Amino acid sequence: MRAVIQRVSSASVIIRGIQKSEIGKGLLVLLGIEESDSNEDIEWLCRKIANMRIFPDQDDVMNMSILDAGGEALVVSQFTLHASTKKGNRPSYIQAAKPEAAIPLYQSFVQQLTAVLGKEVKTGEFGADMQVALVNDGPVTILIDTKNKQ
């Protein structure tokens, strides 16, 4: 499972011209799922995201988590995070999970993150053509791959 985590002042998802989701201060999580991902990856990644200290404290030092800061979360599926660019100029997405495997893992991830944060996590729509808008705060952008936990 790969995630691009961005600390945002605001973020939104528009699908077919209609706003699906919107958050204020918090985290935009772009989530890529591969065939070998499991519930263990979901649990580890959700805990990591919830406890990552990337929000400023009263001294403007990144020392607070999203839990401490009371921020919101928006999760958007993004299979292109598993693009392989080793050969040629057209990325291969063969490592990305097929929808029948990815959708239940995506839904489980959203449910688990909701439980860990104690508040509703907003989402995009799996497989939809989405326009994602954000104001990256900092900018702070973190990449996490559950296959590289060490």
C-alpha positions as CSV (number, residue, x, y, z in Angstrom):
1,M,0.0,0.0,0.0
2,R,1.4,3.4,-0.9
3,A,0.2,6.7,0.3
4,V,1.0,10.3,-0.5
5,I,0.0,12.3,2.6
6,Q,-0.3,16.1,2.2
7,R,-1.0,18.5,5.0
8,V,-3.6,20.9,3.6
9,S,-5.4,24.1,4.5
10,S,-8.3,22.7,2.3
11,A,-9.0,20.0,-0.2
12,S,-11.9,18.9,-2.3
13,V,-13.0,16.3,-4.9
14,I,-15.2,17.1,-7.9
15,I,-16.7,14.2,-9.9
16,R,-18.7,14.9,-13.1
17,G,-18.9,18.6,-12.2
18,I,-20.4,17.9,-8.7
19,Q,-18.4,18.4,-5.5
20,K,-18.3,15.0,-3.7
21,S,-16.2,16.0,-0.7
22,E,-14.4,18.9,0.9
23,I,-12.3,19.4,4.0
24,G,-10.6,22.3,5.8
25,K,-7.3,21.9,7.7
26,G,-6.1,18.3,7.7
27,L,-4.7,15.6,5.5
28,L,-5.3,14.6,1.9
29,V,-4.3,11.0,1.5
30,L,-3.8,9.6,-2.0
31,L,-3.9,5.8,-1.6
32,G,-2.6,3.2,-4.0
33,I,-3.4,-0.5,-3.4
34,E,-1.5,-3.5,-4.8
35,E,-2.5,-7.1,-5.0
36,S,-0.3,-8.2,-2.0
37,D,-1.8,-5.6,0.5
38,S,-3.6,-6.9,3.5
39,N,-5.5,-5.8,6.6
40,E,-2.2,-5.6,8.4
41,D,-1.0,-3.0,6.0
42,I,-4.3,-1.0,6.5
43,E,-3.9,-1.1,10.3
44,W,-0.2,-0.1,10.2
45,L,-0.8,2.8,7.7
46,C,-3.8,4.2,9.5
47,R,-1.9,4.3,12.9
48,K,1.1,5.9,11.1
49,I,-1.1,8.6,9.4
50,A,-3.0,9.4,12.6
51,N,0.1,9.7,14.8
52,M,2.4,11.4,12.3
53,R,3.6,14.7,13.9
54,I,3.4,17.1,11.0
55,F,1.2,19.8,12.3
56,P,2.6,22.9,14.0
57,D,2.4,23.4,17.7
58,Q,2.2,26.8,19.5
59,D,5.9,27.4,18.7
60,D,5.4,26.6,15.0
61,V,7.3,23.3,15.3
62,M,5.9,20.2,13.5
63,N,5.1,18.4,16.8
64,M,1.4,17.6,16.6
65,S,-0.6,14.8,14.9
66,I,-3.9,15.2,13.1
67,L,-5.4,13.9,16.3
68,D,-3.8,16.7,18.3
69,A,-4.6,19.3,15.7
70,G,-8.3,18.2,15.3
71,G,-7.9,18.1,11.5
72,E,-10.0,16.4,8.9
73,A,-9.0,13.7,6.4
74,L,-9.8,13.1,2.8
75,V,-8.8,9.8,1.2
76,V,-8.7,9.4,-2.6
77,S,-7.8,6.2,-4.4
78,Q,-5.0,6.5,-6.9
79,F,-3.8,3.3,-8.6
80,T,-1.1,5.3,-10.5
81,L,1.0,5.3,-7.3
82,H,2.0,1.8,-8.4
83,A,3.1,2.9,-11.8
84,S,6.3,1.2,-13.0
85,T,8.4,3.4,-15.3
86,K,11.4,1.1,-15.8
87,K,10.7,0.3,-19.4
88,G,9.7,2.8,-22.1
89,N,7.7,5.9,-21.7
90,R,4.3,4.4,-21.0
91,P,3.9,3.5,-17.3
92,S,2.8,0.0,-16.4
93,Y,0.1,-0.4,-13.7
94,I,0.4,-4.2,-13.5
95,Q,1.3,-4.0,-9.8
96,A,-1.9,-2.1,-8.9
97,A,-4.7,-4.3,-7.5
98,K,-7.7,-5.0,-9.7
99,P,-10.9,-3.4,-8.5
100,E,-12.4,-6.6,-7.1
101,A,-9.4,-6.8,-4.7
102,A,-8.8,-3.0,-4.3
103,I,-12.3,-1.8,-3.5
104,P,-12.8,-3.8,-0.3
105,L,-9.3,-2.8,0.9
106,Y,-10.0,0.9,0.1
107,Q,-13.3,0.7,2.0
108,S,-11.7,-1.0,4.9
109,F,-8.9,1.6,5.0
110,V,-11.5,4.4,5.1
111,Q,-13.4,2.6,7.9
112,Q,-10.2,2.0,9.9
113,L,-9.0,5.6,9.5
114,T,-12.4,6.8,10.6
115,A,-12.2,4.7,13.7
116,V,-8.7,5.8,14.6
117,L,-9.4,9.5,14.0
118,G,-12.8,9.3,15.7
119,K,-14.5,11.3,13.0
120,E,-15.8,10.8,9.5
121,V,-13.2,10.5,6.8
122,K,-14.2,12.1,3.5
123,T,-13.6,10.3,0.2
124,G,-13.4,10.4,-3.5
125,E,-15.1,7.7,-5.6
126,F,-13.1,4.6,-6.4
127,G,-12.4,4.4,-10.1
128,A,-14.0,7.7,-11.0
129,D,-12.4,10.5,-13.0
130,M,-11.9,13.0,-10.2
131,Q,-10.6,16.5,-10.0
132,V,-8.8,16.9,-6.8
133,A,-8.0,20.4,-5.6
134,L,-5.9,21.2,-2.6
135,V,-4.0,24.0,-0.9
136,N,-0.8,22.2,0.4
137,D,0.1,23.8,3.8
138,G,3.8,24.1,4.3
139,P,4.2,22.5,1.8
140,V,4.2,19.2,3.7
141,T,4.1,16.0,1.5
142,I,5.0,12.6,2.9
143,L,5.4,9.3,1.0
144,I,4.8,6.0,2.8
145,D,5.0,2.5,1.4
146,T,3.8,-0.3,3.7
147,K,6.4,-2.6,2.1
148,N,9.2,-0.4,3.5
149,K,8.2,-0.3,7.2
150,Q,11.8,-0.6,8.5
